[in-house]
Amino acid sequence: MVYTPVSDVVYRIDQDCYLDEGAKDGKVRIRGRDYLVVVRYSPYSQWRTIGVVPETEFSAGLHSLYQTFVICVVLCILLAVFVSLVVSATVTQPVLRLCSFMEKAEAGDFSVRFNSLYKDEIGVLGTSFNHMVEKIDDLIKELYVEKQIRLEMQLKSLQEQIKPHFLYNTLDTISWLARAHDAMDVVQLIDALTNMFRVGLSSGQDHIPLKEEKRHVVNYLYIQKVRYGERLRYEIAIPEGYEEAVVPKLILQPLVENAIYHGVKRKRSGGTIYVSARAEGQTLYLTVRDDGAGIPAGRLADIRGWLADPESRKGQAGFGLSYMAERLRLTYGPPYGIRIRSQEGGPTEVTVCLPFQKGGGNV
């Protein structure tokens, strides 16, 4: 032995086992501990170097290396998750949000707007979406206003067509009464006609209290009663609690007129017209019912189709129910309008659905 550190462990190793040129590395156990023996032979000096190292030093280094490796792997995973979240926030999330806005716009909500902090392709797409939604919203509003104006003009035109015919029949009735009687009936008839025109004007207001509409219908039925005599009977049941409700002007008179000319007049024995009002919650129902000739099933189906889609009645003969129904929907919303029930040879019932509002003047 040329040199060895002072250690009692080295002297306990059997050196003879490592003197041969073919000696290999090995492991020995000394005093309950394992040691690694490394043998290196130098042909030049013919010296043999034997290293003795406790096995715990190797395992300690490996453990530290393993911990370092695990920490690196965990950090890489966390970095990958963070990068994926950033990519998702900048790419995937805006796309999903834009898809959600498109679904809302498709459902009719044109108030949605896409806001992006970036000027990339998604940002450009969101800006184009905002321009499209704003344009559609403007077009719908313009179409709504144009349609409402057109319906109001059609309704006014219909009313102007009704007035000359009705005035002619009324004057003819007055003339007949003046010749046949020399009594106050003529005065009452003229008063009724005057009151009708007063309600029709209504100081330019489009909405009036229900009591004014009721007075208008009473005067109209009185005039028609004079003309048709016992063939026409009528009952009006509008409770006082509903008389202050605000309703569109001349909403009942066209329905009563239809009941007379398409129901009572076509029945040989005449009939009775019932005008009533009731409320359920915040909805007011005005009903005109007659026990006249009724409406055939095919004709009733056409009328209901016109009420649902006024555009479908273009070029066809008919009365103004469809225009009235569309005007109500445009003024108050889709839940409101006109409903009709009838059967041929039986009663006909037309109901107007309005929001129950009290007050005066325009709504």
C-alpha atoms as a printed R data frame, in Angstrom:
    type eleno elety resid chain resno        x      y       z
1   ATOM     1    CA   MET     A     1    0.000  0.000   0.000
2   ATOM     2    CA   VAL     A     2    1.502  3.294  -1.130
3   ATOM     3    CA   TYR     A     3   -0.969  5.681   0.460
4   ATOM     4    CA   THR     A     4   -4.336  5.656   2.139
5   ATOM     5    CA   PRO     A     5   -6.174  8.146   4.332
6   ATOM     6    CA   VAL     A     6   -6.227  7.399   7.981
7   ATOM     7    CA   SER     A     7   -9.420  5.360   8.282
8   ATOM     8    CA   ASP     A     8  -10.225  2.171  10.042
9   ATOM     9    CA   VAL     A     9  -12.666  1.333   7.246
10  ATOM    10    CA   VAL     A    10   -9.946  0.985   4.601
11  ATOM    11    CA   TYR     A    11   -7.983 -1.456   6.652
12  ATOM    12    CA   ARG     A    12  -10.995 -3.696   7.029
13  ATOM    13    CA   ILE     A    13  -11.220 -4.222   3.251
14  ATOM    14    CA   ASP     A    14   -9.697 -7.396   1.927
15  ATOM    15    CA   GLN     A    15   -7.120 -5.923  -0.447
16  ATOM    16    CA   ASP     A    16   -6.216 -9.302  -1.947
17  ATOM    17    CA   CYS     A    17   -9.551 -9.367  -3.722
18  ATOM    18    CA   TYR     A    18   -8.595 -6.328  -5.783
19  ATOM    19    CA   LEU     A    19   -4.987 -7.115  -6.682
20  ATOM    20    CA   ASP     A    20   -5.696 -9.039  -9.835
21  ATOM    21    CA   GLU     A    21   -5.812 -7.114 -13.095
22  ATOM    22    CA   GLY     A    22   -9.367 -8.349 -13.700
23  ATOM    23    CA   ALA     A    23  -10.674 -7.083 -10.373
24  ATOM    24    CA   LYS     A    24  -14.008 -5.338 -10.688
25  ATOM    25    CA   ASP     A    25  -15.891 -2.767  -8.748
26  ATOM    26    CA   GLY     A    26  -17.984 -4.097  -5.920
27  ATOM    27    CA   LYS     A    27  -19.776 -3.435  -2.727
28  ATOM    28    CA   VAL     A    28  -18.791 -4.440   0.782
29  ATOM    29    CA   ARG     A    29  -20.457 -4.187   4.152
30  ATOM    30    CA   ILE     A    30  -18.438 -2.937   7.066
31  ATOM    31    CA   ARG     A    31  -19.846 -2.422  10.553
32  ATOM    32    CA   GLY     A    32  -23.445 -2.540   9.272
33  ATOM    33    CA   ARG     A    33  -22.870  0.029   6.521
34  ATOM    34    CA   ASP     A    34  -22.562 -0.535   2.761
35  ATOM    35    CA   TYR     A    35  -19.572  0.833   0.878
36  ATOM    36    CA   LEU     A    36  -18.871  1.034  -2.833
37  ATOM    37    CA   VAL     A    37  -15.397 -0.071  -3.925
38  ATOM    38    CA   VAL     A    38  -14.108  1.323  -7.231
39  ATOM    39    CA   VAL     A    39  -10.927 -0.201  -8.712
40  ATOM    40    CA   ARG     A    40   -8.800  1.458 -11.418
41  ATOM    41    CA   TYR     A    41   -5.480 -0.043 -12.689
42  ATOM    42    CA   SER     A    42   -2.764  1.970 -14.488
43  ATOM    43    CA   PRO     A    43   -0.573 -0.128 -16.849
44  ATOM    44    CA   TYR     A    44    1.930  2.717 -17.093
45  ATOM    45    CA   SER     A    45    2.702  2.907 -13.396
46  ATOM    46    CA   GLN     A    46    1.328 -0.508 -12.578
47  ATOM    47    CA   TRP     A    47   -0.423  1.103  -9.663
48  ATOM    48    CA   ARG     A    48   -3.959  0.198  -8.680
49  ATOM    49    CA   THR     A    49   -6.234  2.897  -7.224
50  ATOM    50    CA   ILE     A    50   -9.031  1.707  -5.006
51  ATOM    51    CA   GLY     A    51  -11.758  4.125  -3.956
52  ATOM    52    CA   VAL     A    52  -14.022  3.387  -1.023
53  ATOM    53    CA   VAL     A    53  -17.145  5.540  -0.748
54  ATOM    54    CA   PRO     A    54  -20.135  5.098   1.574
55  ATOM    55    CA   GLU     A    55  -23.181  4.167  -0.470
56  ATOM    56    CA   THR     A    56  -25.269  6.808   1.413
57  ATOM    57    CA   GLU     A    57  -23.282  9.609  -0.275
58  ATOM    58    CA   PHE     A    58  -24.332  8.357  -3.712
59  ATOM    59    CA   SER     A    59  -27.971  7.935  -2.680
60  ATOM    60    CA   ALA     A    60  -28.003 11.423  -1.125
61  ATOM    61    CA   GLY     A    61  -26.826 12.942  -4.409
62  ATOM    62    CA   LEU     A    62  -29.375 10.948  -6.389
63  ATOM    63    CA   HIS     A    63  -32.172 12.030  -4.041
64  ATOM    64    CA   SER     A    64  -31.235 15.667  -4.457
65  ATOM    65    CA   LEU     A    65  -31.115 15.196  -8.212
66  ATOM    66    CA   TYR     A    66  -34.539 13.512  -8.138
67  ATOM    67    CA   GLN     A    67  -36.022 16.375  -6.137
68  ATOM    68    CA   THR     A    68  -34.595 18.888  -8.586
69  ATOM    69    CA   PHE     A    69  -36.068 16.928 -11.498
70  ATOM    70    CA   VAL     A    70  -39.526 16.745  -9.894
71  ATOM    71    CA   ILE     A    71  -39.501 20.476  -9.161
72  ATOM    72    CA   CYS     A    72  -38.562 21.205 -12.771
73  ATOM    73    CA   VAL     A    73  -41.370 18.987 -14.078
74  ATOM    74    CA   VAL     A    74  -43.948 20.650 -11.813
75  ATOM    75    CA   LEU     A    75  -42.782 24.107 -12.872
76  ATOM    76    CA   CYS     A    76  -43.018 23.105 -16.541
77  ATOM    77    CA   ILE     A    77  -46.574 21.824 -16.027
78  ATOM    78    CA   LEU     A    78  -47.608 25.024 -14.226
79  ATOM    79    CA   LEU     A    79  -46.036 27.106 -16.984
80  ATOM    80    CA   ALA     A    80  -47.877 25.089 -19.634
81  ATOM    81    CA   VAL     A    81  -51.195 25.555 -17.796
82  ATOM    82    CA   PHE     A    82  -50.587 29.278 -17.455
83  ATOM    83    CA   VAL     A    83  -49.719 29.599 -21.156
84  ATOM    84    CA   SER     A    84  -52.841 27.626 -22.136
85  ATOM    85    CA   LEU     A    85  -55.018 29.862 -19.951
86  ATOM    86    CA   VAL     A    86  -53.519 32.961 -21.511
87  ATOM    87    CA   VAL     A    87  -54.083 31.578 -24.995
88  ATOM    88    CA   SER     A    88  -57.640 30.611 -24.072
89  ATOM    89    CA   ALA     A    89  -58.330 34.061 -22.644
90  ATOM    90    CA   THR     A    90  -57.026 35.815 -25.733
91  ATOM    91    CA   VAL     A    91  -58.431 33.468 -28.395
92  ATOM    92    CA   THR     A    92  -60.969 30.920 -27.226
93  ATOM    93    CA   GLN     A    93  -62.929 33.031 -24.734
94  ATOM    94    CA   PRO     A    94  -63.542 35.952 -27.142
95  ATOM    95    CA   VAL     A    95  -64.725 33.523 -29.794
96  ATOM    96    CA   LEU     A    96  -67.153 31.860 -27.367
97  ATOM    97    CA   ARG     A    97  -68.365 35.262 -26.175
98  ATOM    98    CA   LEU     A    98  -68.928 36.400 -29.749
99  ATOM    99    CA   CYS     A    99  -70.894 33.209 -30.473
100 ATOM   100    CA   SER     A   100  -73.048 33.895 -27.404
101 ATOM   101    CA   PHE     A   101  -73.769 37.438 -28.621
102 ATOM   102    CA   MET     A   102  -74.709 36.092 -32.056
103 ATOM   103    CA   GLU     A   103  -77.229 33.726 -30.448
104 ATOM   104    CA   LYS     A   104  -78.772 36.618 -28.501
105 ATOM   105    CA   ALA     A   105  -78.970 38.731 -31.652
106 ATOM   106    CA   GLU     A   106  -80.589 35.830 -33.494
107 ATOM   107    CA   ALA     A   107  -83.190 35.657 -30.697
108 ATOM   108    CA   GLY     A   108  -84.027 39.344 -31.213
109 ATOM   109    CA   ASP     A   109  -81.822 41.089 -28.640
110 ATOM   110    CA   PHE     A   110  -79.984 43.767 -30.645
111 ATOM   111    CA   SER     A   111  -78.645 45.599 -27.581
112 ATOM   112    CA   VAL     A   112  -75.603 43.281 -27.265
113 ATOM   113    CA   ARG     A   113  -72.175 44.694 -28.130
114 ATOM   114    CA   PHE     A   114  -68.807 42.937 -28.397
115 ATOM   115    CA   ASN     A   115  -65.928 44.758 -26.690
116 ATOM   116    CA   SER     A   116  -62.362 43.607 -27.361
117 ATOM   117    CA   LEU     A   117  -59.073 44.953 -25.973
118 ATOM   118    CA   TYR     A   118  -57.145 43.652 -28.967
119 ATOM   119    CA   LYS     A   119  -57.032 44.696 -32.616
120 ATOM   120    CA   ASP     A   120  -56.460 41.190 -33.946
121 ATOM   121    CA   GLU     A   121  -58.720 39.217 -36.288
122 ATOM   122    CA   ILE     A   122  -61.226 38.521 -33.507
123 ATOM   123    CA   GLY     A   123  -61.360 42.208 -32.617
124 ATOM   124    CA   VAL     A   124  -62.050 43.110 -36.255
125 ATOM   125    CA   LEU     A   125  -64.743 40.429 -36.393
126 ATOM   126    CA   GLY     A   126  -66.334 41.809 -33.194
127 ATOM   127    CA   THR     A   127  -66.339 45.351 -34.599
128 ATOM   128    CA   SER     A   128  -68.049 44.120 -37.760
129 ATOM   129    CA   PHE     A   129  -70.607 42.286 -35.613
130 ATOM   130    CA   ASN     A   130  -71.372 45.505 -33.695
131 ATOM   131    CA   HIS     A   131  -71.883 47.442 -36.933
132 ATOM   132    CA   MET     A   132  -74.169 44.713 -38.266
133 ATOM   133    CA   VAL     A   133  -76.305 44.602 -35.099
134 ATOM   134    CA   GLU     A   134  -76.619 48.398 -34.991
135 ATOM   135    CA   LYS     A   135  -77.665 48.478 -38.643
136 ATOM   136    CA   ILE     A   136  -80.264 45.745 -38.135
137 ATOM   137    CA   ASP     A   137  -81.627 47.516 -35.042
138 ATOM   138    CA   ASP     A   138  -81.944 50.799 -36.966
139 ATOM   139    CA   LEU     A   139  -83.661 49.070 -39.882
140 ATOM   140    CA   ILE     A   140  -86.143 47.340 -37.568
141 ATOM   141    CA   LYS     A   141  -86.974 50.623 -35.850
142 ATOM   142    CA   GLU     A   142  -87.490 52.338 -39.206
143 ATOM   143    CA   LEU     A   143  -89.650 49.460 -40.402
144 ATOM   144    CA   TYR     A   144  -91.666 49.600 -37.169
145 ATOM   145    CA   VAL     A   145  -92.331 53.333 -37.560
146 ATOM   146    CA   GLU     A   146  -93.189 52.996 -41.241
147 ATOM   147    CA   LYS     A   147  -95.518 50.086 -40.560
148 ATOM   148    CA   GLN     A   148  -97.272 51.935 -37.742
149 ATOM   149    CA   ILE     A   149  -97.749 55.009 -39.946
150 ATOM   150    CA   ARG     A   150  -99.038 52.853 -42.786
151 ATOM   151    CA   LEU     A   151 -101.516 51.072 -40.514
152 ATOM   152    CA   GLU     A   152 -102.732 54.355 -39.062
153 ATOM   153    CA   MET     A   153 -103.255 55.731 -42.563
154 ATOM   154    CA   GLN     A   154 -105.124 52.585 -43.599
155 ATOM   155    CA   LEU     A   155 -107.299 52.789 -40.490
156 ATOM   156    CA   LYS     A   156 -108.037 56.453 -41.111
157 ATOM   157    CA   SER     A   157 -108.856 55.663 -44.724
158 ATOM   158    CA   LEU     A   158 -111.194 52.918 -43.559
159 ATOM   159    CA   GLN     A   159 -112.877 55.295 -41.121
160 ATOM   160    CA   GLU     A   160 -113.287 57.907 -43.850
161 ATOM   161    CA   GLN     A   161 -114.939 55.281 -46.045
162 ATOM   162    CA   ILE     A   162 -117.351 54.375 -43.236
163 ATOM   163    CA   LYS     A   163 -118.430 57.929 -42.447
164 ATOM   164    CA   PRO     A   164 -120.155 58.860 -45.754
165 ATOM   165    CA   HIS     A   165 -122.120 55.622 -45.898
166 ATOM   166    CA   PHE     A   166 -123.179 55.865 -42.274
167 ATOM   167    CA   LEU     A   167 -124.049 59.571 -42.600
168 ATOM   168    CA   TYR     A   168 -126.194 58.854 -45.641
169 ATOM   169    CA   ASN     A   169 -128.189 56.152 -43.821
170 ATOM   170    CA   THR     A   170 -128.582 58.347 -40.751
171 ATOM   171    CA   LEU     A   171 -129.849 61.308 -42.744
172 ATOM   172    CA   ASP     A   172 -132.234 59.020 -44.568
173 ATOM   173    CA   THR     A   173 -133.598 57.810 -41.222
174 ATOM   174    CA   ILE     A   174 -133.988 61.389 -39.970
175 ATOM   175    CA   SER     A   175 -135.823 62.308 -43.154
176 ATOM   176    CA   TRP     A   176 -138.153 59.339 -42.713
177 ATOM   177    CA   LEU     A   177 -138.842 60.263 -39.081
178 ATOM   178    CA   ALA     A   178 -139.476 63.888 -40.006
179 ATOM   179    CA   ARG     A   179 -142.099 62.843 -42.502
180 ATOM   180    CA   ALA     A   180 -143.756 60.169 -40.410
181 ATOM   181    CA   HIS     A   181 -143.645 61.914 -37.022
182 ATOM   182    CA   ASP     A   182 -143.720 65.389 -35.726
183 ATOM   183    CA   ALA     A   183 -142.157 64.576 -32.356
184 ATOM   184    CA   MET     A   184 -139.007 64.704 -30.238
185 ATOM   185    CA   ASP     A   185 -137.665 61.525 -31.839
186 ATOM   186    CA   VAL     A   186 -136.033 63.607 -34.530
187 ATOM   187    CA   VAL     A   187 -134.329 65.763 -31.948
188 ATOM   188    CA   GLN     A   188 -133.059 62.719 -30.057
189 ATOM   189    CA   LEU     A   189 -131.705 61.204 -33.226
190 ATOM   190    CA   ILE     A   190 -129.910 64.385 -34.149
191 ATOM   191    CA   ASP     A   191 -128.509 64.641 -30.631
192 ATOM   192    CA   ALA     A   192 -127.195 61.087 -30.863
193 ATOM   193    CA   LEU     A   193 -125.561 61.866 -34.182
194 ATOM   194    CA   THR     A   194 -124.013 65.035 -32.765
195 ATOM   195    CA   ASN     A   195 -122.612 63.168 -29.786
196 ATOM   196    CA   MET     A   196 -121.114 60.564 -32.107
197 ATOM   197    CA   PHE     A   197 -119.275 63.169 -34.119
198 ATOM   198    CA   ARG     A   198 -118.095 64.823 -30.895
199 ATOM   199    CA   VAL     A   199 -116.547 61.580 -29.657
200 ATOM   200    CA   GLY     A   200 -115.129 60.913 -33.108
201 ATOM   201    CA   LEU     A   201 -113.249 64.188 -33.021
202 ATOM   202    CA   SER     A   202 -112.145 63.956 -29.338
203 ATOM   203    CA   SER     A   203 -109.970 67.072 -29.629
204 ATOM   204    CA   GLY     A   204 -107.497 65.182 -31.799
205 ATOM   205    CA   GLN     A   205 -106.730 62.573 -29.110
206 ATOM   206    CA   ASP     A   206 -106.080 58.965 -30.130
207 ATOM   207    CA   HIS     A   207 -107.008 57.515 -26.712
208 ATOM   208    CA   ILE     A   208 -110.070 58.367 -24.625
209 ATOM   209    CA   PRO     A   209 -111.693 57.082 -21.402
210 ATOM   210    CA   LEU     A   210 -113.845 54.006 -21.804
211 ATOM   211    CA   LYS     A   211 -116.920 55.952 -20.674
212 ATOM   212    CA   GLU     A   212 -116.556 58.200 -23.758
213 ATOM   213    CA   GLU     A   213 -116.254 55.157 -25.999
214 ATOM   214    CA   LYS     A   214 -119.301 53.687 -24.270
215 ATOM   215    CA   ARG     A   215 -121.288 56.891 -24.901
216 ATOM   216    CA   HIS     A   216 -120.250 56.771 -28.541
217 ATOM   217    CA   VAL     A   217 -121.452 53.165 -28.911
218 ATOM   218    CA   VAL     A   218 -124.737 53.929 -27.129
219 ATOM   219    CA   ASN     A   219 -125.441 56.776 -29.560
220 ATOM   220    CA   TYR     A   220 -124.511 54.612 -32.521
221 ATOM   221    CA   LEU     A   221 -126.759 51.753 -31.383
222 ATOM   222    CA   TYR     A   222 -129.603 54.181 -30.711
223 ATOM   223    CA   ILE     A   223 -129.402 55.454 -34.281
224 ATOM   224    CA   GLN     A   224 -129.273 51.930 -35.672
225 ATOM   225    CA   LYS     A   225 -132.134 50.919 -33.376
226 ATOM   226    CA   VAL     A   226 -134.289 53.649 -34.905
227 ATOM   227    CA   ARG     A   227 -133.448 52.320 -38.336
228 ATOM   228    CA   TYR     A   228 -133.918 48.590 -37.727
229 ATOM   229    CA   GLY     A   229 -136.601 48.750 -35.074
230 ATOM   230    CA   GLU     A   230 -137.348 45.521 -33.220
231 ATOM   231    CA   ARG     A   231 -134.915 43.563 -35.362
232 ATOM   232    CA   LEU     A   232 -132.056 45.084 -33.389
233 ATOM   233    CA   ARG     A   233 -131.697 44.709 -29.649
234 ATOM   234    CA   TYR     A   234 -128.672 45.519 -27.545
235 ATOM   235    CA   GLU     A   235 -127.321 45.352 -24.017
236 ATOM   236    CA   ILE     A   236 -124.286 47.210 -22.674
237 ATOM   237    CA   ALA     A   237 -122.663 45.950 -19.484
238 ATOM   238    CA   ILE     A   238 -119.604 48.049 -18.707
239 ATOM   239    CA   PRO     A   239 -119.120 48.439 -14.916
240 ATOM   240    CA   GLU     A   240 -118.419 51.915 -13.586
241 ATOM   241    CA   GLY     A   241 -115.067 50.769 -12.239
242 ATOM   242    CA   TYR     A   242 -113.829 50.299 -15.806
243 ATOM   243    CA   GLU     A   243 -115.124 53.550 -17.280
244 ATOM   244    CA   GLU     A   244 -111.938 55.470 -16.478
245 ATOM   245    CA   ALA     A   245 -109.769 52.977 -18.340
246 ATOM   246    CA   VAL     A   246 -107.974 54.519 -21.314
247 ATOM   247    CA   VAL     A   247 -108.720 52.830 -24.646
248 ATOM   248    CA   PRO     A   248 -107.993 53.644 -28.316
249 ATOM   249    CA   LYS     A   249 -110.637 55.899 -29.813
250 ATOM   250    CA   LEU     A   250 -113.384 54.171 -31.863
251 ATOM   251    CA   ILE     A   251 -112.257 50.700 -30.787
252 ATOM   252    CA   LEU     A   252 -115.783 49.369 -30.171
253 ATOM   253    CA   GLN     A   253 -117.905 51.067 -32.853
254 ATOM   254    CA   PRO     A   254 -116.379 49.128 -35.817
255 ATOM   255    CA   LEU     A   255 -116.952 45.862 -33.914
256 ATOM   256    CA   VAL     A   256 -120.584 46.774 -33.211
257 ATOM   257    CA   GLU     A   257 -121.031 47.772 -36.850
258 ATOM   258    CA   ASN     A   258 -119.655 44.403 -37.991
259 ATOM   259    CA   ALA     A   259 -122.013 42.650 -35.565
260 ATOM   260    CA   ILE     A   260 -124.982 44.496 -37.110
261 ATOM   261    CA   TYR     A   261 -124.131 44.153 -40.798
262 ATOM   262    CA   HIS     A   262 -122.550 40.671 -40.719
263 ATOM   263    CA   GLY     A   263 -124.617 39.126 -37.919
264 ATOM   264    CA   VAL     A   264 -127.948 40.663 -36.947
265 ATOM   265    CA   LYS     A   265 -128.850 42.030 -40.387
266 ATOM   266    CA   ARG     A   266 -128.333 38.650 -42.074
267 ATOM   267    CA   LYS     A   267 -130.631 36.924 -39.614
268 ATOM   268    CA   ARG     A   268 -134.296 37.134 -40.615
269 ATOM   269    CA   SER     A   269 -135.554 37.553 -37.064
270 ATOM   270    CA   GLY     A   270 -132.796 40.028 -36.140
271 ATOM   271    CA   GLY     A   271 -130.755 39.607 -33.020
272 ATOM   272    CA   THR     A   272 -129.195 41.066 -29.906
273 ATOM   273    CA   ILE     A   273 -125.793 42.692 -29.488
274 ATOM   274    CA   TYR     A   274 -124.036 42.454 -26.131
275 ATOM   275    CA   VAL     A   275 -121.204 44.851 -25.260
276 ATOM   276    CA   SER     A   276 -119.313 44.052 -22.058
277 ATOM   277    CA   ALA     A   277 -116.051 44.731 -20.251
278 ATOM   278    CA   ARG     A   278 -114.082 42.731 -17.732
279 ATOM   279    CA   ALA     A   279 -110.572 42.769 -16.294
280 ATOM   280    CA   GLU     A   280 -108.179 40.010 -15.306
281 ATOM   281    CA   GLY     A   281 -105.098 41.285 -13.548
282 ATOM   282    CA   GLN     A   282 -103.624 44.075 -15.654
283 ATOM   283    CA   THR     A   283 -105.539 43.120 -18.818
284 ATOM   284    CA   LEU     A   284 -108.839 44.674 -19.910
285 ATOM   285    CA   TYR     A   285 -111.163 42.654 -22.152
286 ATOM   286    CA   LEU     A   286 -113.807 44.443 -24.244
287 ATOM   287    CA   THR     A   287 -116.250 42.008 -25.847
288 ATOM   288    CA   VAL     A   288 -118.878 42.510 -28.561
289 ATOM   289    CA   ARG     A   289 -121.151 39.490 -28.955
290 ATOM   290    CA   ASP     A   290 -124.140 38.918 -31.235
291 ATOM   291    CA   ASP     A   291 -126.529 36.016 -31.751
292 ATOM   292    CA   GLY     A   292 -126.835 36.639 -35.464
293 ATOM   293    CA   ALA     A   293 -126.103 34.500 -38.506
294 ATOM   294    CA   GLY     A   294 -122.582 33.509 -37.445
295 ATOM   295    CA   ILE     A   295 -119.493 33.039 -39.613
296 ATOM   296    CA   PRO     A   296 -118.768 29.972 -41.809
297 ATOM   297    CA   ALA     A   297 -115.745 27.932 -40.773
298 ATOM   298    CA   GLY     A   298 -113.724 28.783 -43.878
299 ATOM   299    CA   ARG     A   299 -114.383 32.489 -43.560
300 ATOM   300    CA   LEU     A   300 -113.546 32.361 -39.838
301 ATOM   301    CA   ALA     A   301 -110.213 30.701 -40.608
302 ATOM   302    CA   ASP     A   302 -109.413 33.464 -43.127
303 ATOM   303    CA   ILE     A   303 -110.256 36.174 -40.584
304 ATOM   304    CA   ARG     A   304 -108.066 34.568 -37.933
305 ATOM   305    CA   GLY     A   305 -105.265 34.348 -40.476
306 ATOM   306    CA   TRP     A   306 -105.640 38.065 -41.210
307 ATOM   307    CA   LEU     A   307 -105.555 38.845 -37.496
308 ATOM   308    CA   ALA     A   308 -102.299 36.895 -37.129
309 ATOM   309    CA   ASP     A   309 -100.733 38.270 -40.320
310 ATOM   310    CA   PRO     A   310 -102.339 41.419 -41.765
311 ATOM   311    CA   GLU     A   311 -100.036 41.263 -44.808
312 ATOM   312    CA   SER     A   312 -101.782 38.066 -45.934
313 ATOM   313    CA   ARG     A   313 -105.054 39.924 -46.662
314 ATOM   314    CA   LYS     A   314 -103.611 42.175 -49.362
315 ATOM   315    CA   GLY     A   315 -105.908 42.323 -52.354
316 ATOM   316    CA   GLN     A   316 -108.736 40.532 -50.541
317 ATOM   317    CA   ALA     A   317 -112.094 41.895 -49.468
318 ATOM   318    CA   GLY     A   318 -112.792 42.175 -45.760
319 ATOM   319    CA   PHE     A   319 -113.253 44.554 -42.874
320 ATOM   320    CA   GLY     A   320 -110.702 46.391 -40.767
321 ATOM   321    CA   LEU     A   321 -110.280 43.849 -37.953
322 ATOM   322    CA   SER     A   322 -106.791 42.906 -39.093
323 ATOM   323    CA   TYR     A   323 -105.626 46.525 -39.158
324 ATOM   324    CA   MET     A   324 -107.108 47.143 -35.714
325 ATOM   325    CA   ALA     A   325 -105.390 44.058 -34.332
326 ATOM   326    CA   GLU     A   326 -102.032 45.061 -35.798
327 ATOM   327    CA   ARG     A   327 -102.396 48.585 -34.452
328 ATOM   328    CA   LEU     A   328 -103.054 47.191 -30.963
329 ATOM   329    CA   ARG     A   329  -99.993 44.938 -31.148
330 ATOM   330    CA   LEU     A   330  -97.787 47.795 -32.327
331 ATOM   331    CA   THR     A   331  -99.105 50.104 -29.590
332 ATOM   332    CA   TYR     A   332  -99.166 47.707 -26.638
333 ATOM   333    CA   GLY     A   333  -97.093 44.682 -27.674
334 ATOM   334    CA   PRO     A   334  -97.650 41.105 -28.968
335 ATOM   335    CA   PRO     A   335  -99.736 39.840 -25.976
336 ATOM   336    CA   TYR     A   336 -102.561 42.220 -26.931
337 ATOM   337    CA   GLY     A   337 -104.860 42.254 -29.921
338 ATOM   338    CA   ILE     A   338 -108.211 40.886 -31.110
339 ATOM   339    CA   ARG     A   339 -109.682 37.403 -30.702
340 ATOM   340    CA   ILE     A   340 -112.731 36.065 -32.480
341 ATOM   341    CA   ARG     A   341 -114.990 33.059 -31.908
342 ATOM   342    CA   SER     A   342 -117.994 32.099 -34.026
343 ATOM   343    CA   GLN     A   343 -119.905 29.312 -35.669
344 ATOM   344    CA   GLU     A   344 -122.195 29.333 -38.653
345 ATOM   345    CA   GLY     A   345 -125.789 29.922 -37.572
346 ATOM   346    CA   GLY     A   346 -124.651 30.675 -34.014
347 ATOM   347    CA   PRO     A   347 -123.233 33.512 -31.941
348 ATOM   348    CA   THR     A   348 -120.158 35.533 -32.845
349 ATOM   349    CA   GLU     A   349 -117.872 36.973 -30.156
350 ATOM   350    CA   VAL     A   350 -115.061 39.442 -30.775
351 ATOM   351    CA   THR     A   351 -112.805 40.354 -27.832
352 ATOM   352    CA   VAL     A   352 -110.292 43.195 -27.670
353 ATOM   353    CA   CYS     A   353 -107.379 42.674 -25.244
354 ATOM   354    CA   LEU     A   354 -105.802 45.845 -23.845
355 ATOM   355    CA   PRO     A   355 -103.609 46.788 -20.893
356 ATOM   356    CA   PHE     A   356 -105.785 48.063 -18.030
357 ATOM   357    CA   GLN     A   357 -104.611 51.674 -17.726
358 ATOM   358    CA   LYS     A   358 -106.412 54.547 -16.080
359 ATOM   359    CA   GLY     A   359 -106.021 58.223 -16.853
360 ATOM   360    CA   GLY     A   360 -106.870 60.674 -19.565
361 ATOM   361    CA   GLY     A   361 -105.483 61.822 -22.872
362 ATOM   362    CA   ASN     A   362 -103.025 59.935 -25.003
363 ATOM   363    CA   VAL     A   363 -101.325 56.794 -23.788
